[in-house]
């Protein structure tokens, strides 16, 4: 193999010769082009004429240019009546390029003229020199095609992709096994959001200080032999007018029922002005329309929705308007509303994307392929995030939106410009 100064000298000679030949040949060939036909357009015509079925993607690969450049050239040749686009009868996504009668005649005429032009130069060699020159030039072409003149990384990537295509069913099976394993072993995303996905208020704020006081109170009750453990919960009774004695009795009966079912409902303690009259000013409004009861509810090991449902059903027979509130209830409402909104968004997005894909594919099966692909990718990503990601309800929303958006844009681009369809 050539190295060192000898190689460098040959490279300089090659560069000088190539510059001269390319510059002069380009000028000579340009003079042979009829009308406003460019050399690039002629190269496309010449290549399409040698192929029975040719696509824009193939042209882009052969000429090492972007599909947008090929699109512009092909469109001009179609406008000139030299090339025609022919859709595949079996697959409407595929469109082939073929020469028109005028395009074929022009290709034959130009090849004859260029052959005469090149023949005048090749005839300057004797037969042995001509054969050696062509064989050497062909060897250079083979070396370049095989990657000797390119970055090795490109060839390695192509080899890798060829291996993927060759073993596509094994790769697909392995991928499905990995996704199934992730789905079966990953933690429940909704539970993680409830447990770790809440945004906390920074230290120093009033609500944070109040929470610390509640924890200190609960700890003190534990030390005193009471059961202050659990989530602080407020039970609110209210009416449009001042509550009557009969309504107060009904409220007291409801609270007594909660006390009776404390263990079943997970209630640690109940504080009301019925038990502690000194608290009346704090727990009964001045206009007598509202009464508060403070509860500590242990939710450990239970679904928050089940805990709230049990508390609600326990006093369902109380006719006075009432409701529960508290930090854990508010957070549960936010999580549920977020999930409901996501589900509605999923349905709307799927319907919208399907409508677009049906219009593009005009097929009953093809539109579902990108949807299934994005769906499987989303399931795998969600499982990975649940294992290793920082979870919040907003990250879940972003994950949904990102996959719907990317799937829509990516496949819309892929469908309008698929791998085998020219533009």
Secondary structure, DSSP 8 states (H G I E B T S, - for coil): ---HHHHHHHHHHHHHHHHHHHHHHHHHHHHHS-TT--HHHHHHHHHHHT-SSB-HHHHHHHHT--HHHHHHHHHHHHHTTSEEEEE-SS-TT-EEEEE-HHHHHHHHHHHHHHHHHHHHHHTTS-HHHHHHHHHHHHHHHHHHHTTTTS-HHHHHHHHHHHHHHHTHHHHHHHHHHHHHHHHHHS--HHHHHHHH------TTSHHHHHHHHHHHHHHHHHHTT----SEEEEEEEE-SS---HHHHHHHHHHHHHHHHTHHHHTEEEEE-TTT-GGGHHHHB-TTS-EEEEEEEE--TTS-HHHHHHHHHHHTTT--S-EEEE-HHHHHHHHHHHHHHHHHHHHHHHHHHHHHHHHHHH--SSHHHHHHHHHHHHHHHHHHHHHHHS---HHHHHHHHHHHHHHHHHHHHHHHHT-TTB--
